[in-house]
Amino acid sequence: MNNTTPQTAPPHGKGEPQANSMKALSSALGLAMKAAIALVILLLAVSLTRCFVVVKKHEVGRVYRFGRLRRELGPGQFAFVLPPPIDEFKAYSTMREKTIEIAAFLYAEPKQPNQPVSPTLRTGIDGYALTGDMNIVHCSATLSYRVVDPVRFHEMHQDPEGALRSVLRSSVVQAAGGMSAERSLFNAAELADRATARLKRTATFLDLGVSITRLVLRPRAPRQVKKSFDAQIVARNRADRAVREATAYRQTILNAAESKRDSILAIARVEKNVRVQTAEARLQTFSKLAEQYQINGDAMRRELRADSIRRVLERAEEVFLVDGREGRELRLQIGRFPKTKTETREDAEK
């Protein structure tokens, strides 16, 4: 009898699932690694793209490395900037006009439409400016400016617009303090000119790096005297309109008088020329007759007498000829002479 123990064989198919799972895990790890590498490459490409900067037109750029200036760029130039915190890129516009408005000198508007107006100004709520004659005016301001030195404007001041607002408020206060309330209210252009001059001087002294384009001030009277102020405006407008109408009427009368004067002078000049020419022609005729009279006076007298008789006879309706010799008598029956063509034309003209 054989006492040998038979060997136990491993179950069929147990090692194959383990091998398949290991292969699937290895394949998944490979795909994950490839995806991670692709993502890193994509992020690196995006970072590199963002690190490439170009300065636009009407801009200036500055590149800082660890807080220190490394390079300055002009319009159209480009540079490769490392990501923060290594490098930092700043671009500033040089041409775009900017505008700021202040309402520090205006009274606070009521929250409700029918809310009564306070008889006094409220400290910390209502703003105002003090004039040179110890009165108050309210005012709003709009300032337009350009940044000509963006580096100095943005980097040399912690709050550049705040500094400019402070300078603007100070300039308006000083300008109003040098004028009366009436001039401040009715001559807003003069008030703006004074404030602009002071603002430019202060901005140059502080080296803000800006160029003031224009300043518009809109002064207002206190609400407590608004009715009186409106009445004064109406009266001033009426007076200005009356002055304009009077000036226009005066100019019309002057134009008519000048036109009439020019017409009279023109007629007088024409009449003067005619009379001068006639006198000169008569003078020439008289001179010629005088010369002839000096040569033969008797003949000239007979000719002049005959010419005078002819002219008299041409216009006379009845003519009587009388012989002056003594002892003779001459009788003639003479009718009226027919009118000549010249006389007929003259009668028609009359």
C-alpha positions as CSV (number, residue, x, y, z in Angstrom):
1,M,0.0,0.0,0.0
2,N,1.4,3.4,-1.0
3,N,1.4,6.0,1.8
4,T,2.6,9.0,-0.2
5,T,0.5,12.2,0.2
6,P,-0.7,13.8,-3.0
7,Q,0.3,17.5,-3.8
8,T,-2.4,20.2,-3.8
9,A,-2.6,22.2,-7.0
10,P,-3.3,26.1,-6.9
11,P,-6.8,27.1,-7.8
12,H,-7.2,27.7,-11.5
13,G,-7.1,31.5,-12.6
14,K,-6.3,33.2,-9.3
15,G,-3.0,34.9,-10.4
16,E,-4.4,36.5,-13.6
17,P,-6.8,39.1,-11.9
18,Q,-3.9,40.3,-9.8
19,A,-1.7,40.8,-12.8
20,N,-4.5,42.6,-14.7
21,S,-5.2,45.0,-11.8
22,M,-1.5,45.8,-11.5
23,K,-1.4,46.6,-15.3
24,A,-4.5,48.8,-15.0
25,L,-3.0,50.7,-12.0
26,S,0.3,51.2,-13.9
27,S,-1.6,52.4,-16.9
28,A,-3.7,54.9,-14.8
29,L,-0.6,56.2,-13.1
30,G,1.1,56.7,-16.5
31,L,-1.9,58.6,-17.8
32,A,-2.1,60.7,-14.6
33,M,1.6,61.5,-14.9
34,K,1.3,62.5,-18.5
35,A,-1.7,64.7,-17.7
36,A,0.2,66.4,-14.9
37,I,3.2,67.0,-17.1
38,A,0.9,68.5,-19.8
39,L,-0.8,70.7,-17.2
40,V,2.6,71.9,-15.9
41,I,3.7,72.6,-19.5
42,L,0.4,74.5,-20.2
43,L,0.7,76.5,-17.0
44,L,4.3,77.3,-17.8
45,A,3.4,78.4,-21.3
46,V,0.6,80.7,-19.9
47,S,3.0,82.1,-17.3
48,L,5.6,82.8,-19.9
49,T,3.0,84.4,-22.2
50,R,1.9,86.6,-19.3
51,C,5.5,87.5,-18.5
52,F,5.9,89.0,-22.0
53,V,4.7,92.6,-21.8
54,V,4.3,95.4,-24.4
55,V,4.0,99.1,-23.7
56,K,1.0,100.6,-25.5
57,K,0.9,103.9,-27.3
58,H,0.8,107.0,-25.1
59,E,2.2,104.9,-22.2
60,V,5.4,104.5,-20.3
61,G,6.4,101.3,-18.5
62,R,8.8,100.5,-15.6
63,V,10.1,97.1,-14.6
64,Y,11.0,96.5,-10.9
65,R,13.0,93.5,-9.6
66,F,12.6,92.9,-5.9
67,G,11.4,96.5,-5.5
68,R,14.2,98.2,-7.4
69,L,13.9,99.8,-10.8
70,R,15.4,97.5,-13.4
71,R,14.3,99.0,-16.8
72,E,12.2,101.8,-18.3
73,L,10.2,101.2,-21.4
74,G,8.8,103.7,-23.9
75,P,5.7,103.3,-26.3
76,G,6.0,100.2,-28.4
77,Q,8.8,98.6,-26.4
78,F,8.5,95.1,-24.9
79,A,10.2,93.1,-22.1
80,F,10.2,89.7,-20.4
81,V,9.1,90.1,-16.8
82,L,9.3,87.3,-14.3
83,P,6.3,86.5,-12.2
84,P,5.9,88.2,-8.8
85,P,7.4,88.5,-6.3
86,I,10.5,88.6,-8.5
87,D,9.5,91.2,-11.0
88,E,6.7,93.8,-11.2
89,F,5.6,95.8,-14.2
90,K,3.8,99.1,-14.1
91,A,2.4,101.1,-17.0
92,Y,1.1,104.6,-16.9
93,S,-0.9,106.6,-19.4
94,T,0.5,110.0,-20.6
95,M,-2.2,111.4,-22.9
96,R,-5.6,110.5,-21.5
97,E,-7.3,113.5,-20.0
98,K,-8.6,112.9,-16.5
99,T,-11.3,114.7,-14.6
100,I,-12.0,115.1,-10.9
101,E,-14.9,116.8,-9.2
102,I,-15.2,118.2,-5.7
103,A,-18.3,119.3,-3.8
104,A,-16.6,120.3,-0.5
105,F,-18.1,123.8,-0.7
106,L,-21.7,122.7,-1.3
107,Y,-24.5,122.5,1.2
108,A,-26.0,119.0,1.8
109,E,-29.1,118.4,-0.2
110,P,-32.2,117.5,1.9
111,K,-33.1,113.8,2.0
112,Q,-36.8,114.5,1.5
113,P,-38.3,116.9,-1.1
114,N,-40.4,119.0,1.4
115,Q,-37.8,119.1,4.2
116,P,-37.4,122.7,5.5
117,V,-34.1,124.4,4.9
118,S,-32.0,124.9,8.0
119,P,-31.7,128.6,8.9
120,T,-28.0,128.1,9.7
121,L,-25.1,126.1,8.2
122,R,-24.5,122.7,9.9
123,T,-20.9,122.1,10.8
124,G,-19.5,119.0,9.1
125,I,-22.5,118.7,6.8
126,D,-22.7,121.9,4.8
127,G,-19.7,123.2,3.0
128,Y,-18.9,126.8,2.0
129,A,-16.2,129.2,1.1
130,L,-15.5,132.5,2.8
131,T,-15.2,135.6,0.6
132,G,-13.1,138.7,1.1
133,D,-16.0,140.7,2.4
134,M,-16.8,138.2,5.2
135,N,-19.7,136.6,3.3
136,I,-20.1,132.9,2.2
137,V,-20.7,131.3,-1.1
138,H,-21.2,127.7,-2.2
139,C,-19.3,126.2,-5.1
140,S,-18.7,123.0,-7.0
141,A,-15.6,122.4,-9.1
142,T,-14.7,120.3,-12.1
143,L,-11.0,120.0,-12.9
144,S,-9.6,118.5,-16.1
145,Y,-5.9,117.6,-16.2
146,R,-3.3,115.5,-17.9
147,V,-0.5,113.5,-16.4
148,V,2.7,114.7,-18.1
149,D,5.1,112.9,-15.7
150,P,3.3,109.7,-14.7
151,V,6.3,108.3,-12.8
152,R,6.4,111.3,-10.5
153,F,2.7,111.6,-10.3
154,H,2.0,107.9,-9.4
155,E,5.2,106.9,-7.6
156,M,6.3,110.0,-5.7
157,H,2.9,110.4,-4.0
158,Q,1.0,107.8,-2.0
159,D,-2.4,109.3,-3.1
160,P,-1.8,111.5,-6.2
161,E,-5.4,112.3,-6.9
162,G,-6.0,113.0,-3.2
163,A,-3.1,115.4,-3.2
164,L,-4.5,117.1,-6.3
165,R,-7.9,117.4,-4.7
166,S,-6.3,119.0,-1.6
167,V,-4.5,121.5,-3.7
168,L,-7.7,122.3,-5.7
169,R,-9.7,123.0,-2.5
170,S,-6.9,125.2,-1.1
171,S,-6.8,127.2,-4.4
172,V,-10.6,127.7,-4.4
173,V,-10.5,128.9,-0.8
174,Q,-7.7,131.4,-1.6
175,A,-9.4,132.7,-4.8
176,A,-12.7,133.2,-3.0
177,G,-10.9,135.0,-0.1
178,G,-9.6,137.6,-2.5
179,M,-13.0,138.5,-4.0
180,S,-16.3,139.8,-2.8
181,A,-19.4,137.7,-2.6
182,E,-21.0,139.6,-5.5
183,R,-18.0,139.2,-7.8
184,S,-17.7,135.6,-6.9
185,L,-21.3,134.9,-7.7
186,F,-21.7,137.0,-10.8
187,N,-18.1,136.6,-12.2
188,A,-17.5,132.9,-12.1
189,A,-14.9,133.1,-14.9
190,E,-12.8,135.5,-12.8
191,L,-13.1,133.2,-9.8
192,A,-12.1,130.2,-12.0
193,D,-9.1,132.2,-13.4
194,R,-7.8,133.1,-10.0
195,A,-8.2,129.5,-8.7
196,T,-6.5,128.1,-11.8
197,A,-3.5,130.4,-11.5
198,R,-3.0,129.4,-7.8
199,L,-3.5,125.8,-8.7
200,K,-0.9,125.8,-11.4
201,R,1.6,127.6,-9.1
202,T,1.1,125.1,-6.3
203,A,1.2,122.1,-8.6
204,T,4.5,123.3,-10.1
205,F,5.9,124.0,-6.6
206,L,5.0,120.5,-5.4
207,D,6.1,118.9,-8.6
208,L,3.0,116.9,-9.1
209,G,3.8,116.0,-12.7
210,V,0.4,117.2,-14.0
211,S,-0.7,119.8,-16.6
212,I,-3.9,121.7,-15.8
213,T,-6.3,121.8,-18.8
214,R,-9.2,123.7,-17.4
215,L,-11.1,124.4,-14.2
216,V,-14.9,125.0,-14.2
217,L,-16.4,126.6,-11.0
218,R,-20.2,126.9,-10.5
219,P,-20.8,129.2,-7.6
220,R,-24.1,129.3,-5.7
221,A,-25.7,131.6,-3.2
222,P,-26.7,130.3,0.2
223,R,-30.1,128.7,0.3
224,Q,-31.2,131.1,3.1
225,V,-31.0,134.1,0.7
226,K,-32.0,132.3,-2.5
227,K,-35.1,134.4,-3.1
228,S,-33.3,137.7,-2.8
229,F,-30.5,136.3,-5.0
230,D,-32.9,135.2,-7.7
231,A,-34.6,138.6,-7.6
232,Q,-31.2,140.3,-8.1
233,I,-30.5,138.0,-11.0
234,V,-33.8,138.9,-12.6
235,A,-33.1,142.6,-12.1
236,R,-29.6,142.3,-13.5
237,N,-30.8,140.4,-16.5
238,R,-33.4,143.1,-17.2
239,A,-30.8,145.8,-16.9
240,D,-28.4,144.0,-19.2
241,R,-31.2,143.5,-21.7
242,A,-32.2,147.2,-21.6
243,V,-28.5,148.2,-22.1
244,R,-28.2,145.8,-25.0
245,E,-31.4,147.1,-26.6
246,A,-30.3,150.7,-26.1
247,T,-26.9,149.9,-27.5
248,A,-28.5,148.3,-30.6
249,Y,-30.8,151.3,-31.1
250,R,-27.9,153.7,-30.8
251,Q,-25.9,151.7,-33.3
252,T,-28.9,151.7,-35.7
253,I,-29.3,155.5,-35.4
254,L,-25.6,156.0,-35.9
255,N,-25.6,153.8,-39.0
256,A,-28.6,155.6,-40.5
257,A,-27.0,159.0,-39.8
258,E,-23.6,157.9,-41.2
259,S,-25.4,156.6,-44.3
260,K,-27.3,159.8,-44.8
261,R,-24.2,161.9,-44.2
262,D,-22.3,159.8,-46.8
263,S,-25.2,160.4,-49.3
264,I,-25.2,164.1,-48.7
265,L,-21.4,164.3,-49.0
266,A,-21.5,162.4,-52.3
267,I,-24.2,164.7,-53.7
268,A,-22.2,167.7,-52.6
269,R,-19.0,166.4,-54.1
270,V,-20.8,165.8,-57.4
271,E,-22.4,169.3,-57.3
272,K,-19.0,170.8,-56.5
273,N,-17.4,169.1,-59.4
274,V,-20.1,170.2,-61.8
275,R,-19.9,173.8,-60.6
276,V,-16.1,173.9,-60.7
277,Q,-16.1,172.5,-64.2
278,T,-18.8,175.0,-65.3
279,A,-16.8,177.8,-63.8
280,E,-13.6,176.7,-65.4
281,A,-15.4,176.4,-68.8
282,R,-16.8,179.9,-68.4
283,L,-13.4,181.2,-67.3
284,Q,-11.8,179.8,-70.4
285,T,-14.6,181.3,-72.6
286,F,-14.3,184.7,-70.9
287,S,-10.5,184.6,-71.3
288,K,-10.8,184.0,-75.0
289,L,-13.4,186.8,-75.4
290,A,-11.2,189.1,-73.4
291,E,-8.2,188.4,-75.7
292,Q,-10.4,189.0,-78.8
293,Y,-11.8,192.2,-77.2
294,Q,-8.3,193.5,-76.7
295,I,-7.6,192.8,-80.4
296,N,-10.8,194.3,-81.9
297,G,-13.2,195.7,-79.4
298,D,-15.7,197.3,-81.8
299,A,-16.2,194.1,-83.7
300,M,-16.6,192.2,-80.5
301,R,-19.3,194.7,-79.3
302,R,-21.2,194.4,-82.6
303,E,-21.0,190.6,-82.4
304,L,-22.1,190.5,-78.8
305,R,-25.0,193.0,-79.5
306,A,-26.1,190.9,-82.5
307,D,-25.9,187.7,-80.5
308,S,-27.9,189.3,-77.7
309,I,-30.6,190.5,-80.1
310,R,-30.8,187.1,-81.7
311,R,-31.3,185.4,-78.4
312,V,-33.9,187.9,-77.4
313,L,-35.7,187.6,-80.7
314,E,-35.7,183.8,-80.5
315,R,-37.7,183.8,-77.3
316,A,-39.9,186.9,-77.9
317,E,-43.5,186.3,-78.8
318,E,-43.9,189.7,-80.5
319,V,-41.2,191.8,-82.2
320,F,-41.3,195.5,-83.1
321,L,-38.6,197.0,-85.2
322,V,-38.2,200.8,-84.9
323,D,-35.8,202.8,-87.0
324,G,-34.1,205.2,-84.8
325,R,-33.2,207.7,-87.5
326,E,-35.0,211.0,-87.2
327,G,-37.6,211.9,-89.9
328,R,-38.3,208.3,-90.9
329,E,-41.2,206.0,-89.9
330,L,-41.3,202.3,-90.5
331,R,-44.4,200.2,-90.0
332,L,-44.4,196.4,-90.0
333,Q,-47.1,193.8,-89.3
334,I,-45.4,191.0,-87.6
335,G,-47.0,187.9,-86.1
336,R,-45.6,185.5,-83.6
337,F,-42.6,183.6,-84.6
338,P,-43.1,179.8,-84.7
339,K,-41.3,178.0,-81.9
340,T,-38.1,176.2,-82.8
341,K,-37.5,172.5,-82.1
342,T,-35.3,173.4,-79.2
343,E,-38.0,175.5,-77.5
344,T,-40.6,172.8,-78.1
345,R,-38.4,170.2,-76.5
346,E,-37.7,172.5,-73.5
347,D,-41.4,173.2,-73.0
348,A,-42.1,169.4,-73.1
349,E,-39.4,168.9,-70.4
350,K,-41.0,171.5,-68.2
